[in-house]
Amino acid sequence: MKLITTRYMNGKKDLILNVIRPESRGENYVVNVYPQFEYQTIMGFGGAITEAAGYVFSRLGEENRKKVLDLYFSKRGNRYSMTRTHIDSCDFSLDMYEAMSNPEDPELESFSLERDDRYIIPMIKAAQETMGEPIDIMLSPWSPPAFMKTNRDRKNGGQLKPKYYSLWAKYIARYIKEYEKRGLNVSRITIQNEPMATQVWDSCLFSAEEEKTFLRDHLYPTLVEQGLSNVKINIWDHNKERLVNRACAVIDNDTDKMIDGIAFHWYTGDHFEAVNIVRELFPGKQLIFSEGCVEYSRFGDNQLRNAQMYAHDIIGNLNAGMTGFIDWNILLDDRGGPNHVKNYCEAPIMADVSRDELYVKLSYDYIGHFSRYIKKGAKRIGFSKYTKDLDVTAVKNPDGSIVLVFLNATEKAIPVHVHLRKDAYVFEMLSNAISTAIIESGEY
């Protein structure tokens, strides 16, 4: 068994690599692994390429642009295979914009993707080139054009006027097709980012009934009519505490075939039980973590705590049924922007563009403990653990190798005896550390 450990002490991170040999079995300190019990299939890991991320990327020198791409998308880096971006502007845009703002243009003749072409699409294409294969893109709207809304404003909530349901569906389909013209594969969309949040930035409210009506009577038929039935539709795209309620309200006999999955965020706490309940109620649906970040206004810049928050949430979501993970901004400037309403946040990689310097945060390494080793198509497998002080998840890769990720967020070392069939692997989880164990198929 190979054990890769990242430990953070006194403001510094250390990477420790050990080879752990099998030892005799015991009854204490045990983490049992049961590869014969398989659960959901993992689609992959990724992060959002917003206009803010693309803008910062464009201002870096060539060497650091390549470094960012390698850190995230190469086989030597975190091996991201998914990304998310916004339809029209979001808070992490330089300002508010729309691809079409003319209420007298029902045929979308004035539609233009000029803003996406400046910063977003070049970075997505560069990521795809680094990967050497098509990137899995999720598109999400923060708000319809202002003229389509009850408050005639992109921000401050408001609702989509029913008379514009059909035009908004055509608008979304046009957005997807414009991406396809540029050689980018839009694999999935969400209907509305955070449909129950009135924000001072781009936002729009959708009740469960409104989301269902728009999906059933307008969005899904439009995608089918325009040859986009391959694009997967995800509902909700908001926090986990109301995940069960929204899934039960929107998924029925009519909409079940239209909905590929349910997307969720982390901003209101763990609620892993909610993810698990949805998995049990709707076992055929993808459960995608579509956004989470460290908001400076709430959490500050404590690197260890923030990185541990990522690992704890990824482990809890995987164990509850998550099938894909997409972080929020993959790159921001040293303030945590740009953001047109100053809603500054941390990203795993940040940059001082005036000095052309990159800062790789501890959260980047913690996410990498999952994304580097859990391969696309892996299946979560069964395990049991002896202590609540240790967060654990276990998966089996398509090649038969087993990956275990352990998080010790305490100030003490924790002994671990991994029991897998006839063998036991004995090691110590260091304090304030994350470890990934890889057991090749021939070792068990």
Steps between C-alpha positions, in 0.01 A plus 500: 500500500629846405407778741522865393460747789477878505560651844470868588687634803632845593377647174685248284386192311699179468440216256584158640505179293515159669470140386306306763551122516227258614514399866311262724136582572365633829170616644580861590539818290335328206373641172334213314481515121240299305570524124218254423240763600478761225294818491491803265734556205721809516496724187795719591623817665533857378467872566322802354649719229317826560565831325702598808718189468544550126587867546769428762632219280530738204712743703759240600821446312526201269697292752245545777205442266654165412565429868135561592382269221747229599412526869133443429458310175815300426577144606770649726250727671156459654362331187186708474262380228195720571428871508203729557438846366220753498242588236539881483651676800525386862655672802845377389478707181665834432152655475148397404432399139258306281537329164172661387306787658240585237136413583414557133733219384309170541727331242816591698657669198694740727633214715879525552747295704758779479556510878558125529739521205724748684602303807286192574517303177877550445572357847262206455663423164846521656389262777361258242824513304698424816272203575528364147131406497160677514427670830163436667330843515206600719319826414296681766297824477504752785226711345301533177534833317352785703211562260373144559467547877232634729739754655666590165840463666769231475562526874283502814309182421185555304335224296484395136176626349289208370465668159878465456529132598527389137744773399723428802506131405605595145765732646653219707498267198670771291770537766572127485515502121739796497735307728476200270590720200819585687593134542386468861273223626228619737424176683252633755311808616322611813169683473582783741787572737373538859129531414401596855753779556437870447851641453644846442660344195351308204219283638150372425242318710338175386253316720489123465182526295649767274815295447292193415271690262789668320684169468203289390320739266785707358865413566494125440280517186721778361821302553345196332366708211843658442691171505640549849337204676849376591547797736428385854270714714562549871251658738543701823866621491472641850578402860465151641258573784205520257625240255241238593207743485591630154571158352168362625309805375648509148550132412174327409372258236515770232839654580693193612630421149599867450721527807847348503603620844482735793774758559581641843719749693652494849433844646254395773696213654556125464150353447657178371186320609300704247730387219460139614119527517487635143729218386262246655187668361641554149777243449532566128583872537846656502577696818744774407672740734487803272635779721680570823765751600655671798324833540734745670204675663415178687815293535808722465827370361604224743651259247489187715139547610388583147677199347355270766154639421546388139619150593229448763229602254635290211524193722154549647342561158675198343384275781144633455489441123670792319597409144692813392682792664537847346673763713420868450761739348822320409698826488455845656718804564667568834190682632269210414349651189427669272140508616266777393334520844820438701386156619862390533589134553801272515594273210740203513736702280524879524718750318660839545473603137708817551797278593399198293514280810286197589398388849398136525279462806483194724147432373651418159704218656207372705272481194784324318498221756172400336517619139852369425427143607125440461460430130200561278274196526611409852240354735462585864534186712409393851705568813464540874716702742562490870503870591312821424833687510587362157317588178531215247378412152582203278471443124605237246644625171417338164846333506413328829723716721347620825531861616440599862504863614542579871463840667630563851393851600599450865814603689598140576633213293250218435602134451344324200489129415348455154348152473453382143417131459792305644737793560537793740690818415612681815600867511446821696292791375694811595322791666350763268568283197330343201616167357417307185572128497526309171477121507563341161271217391781246532551588867169358621 
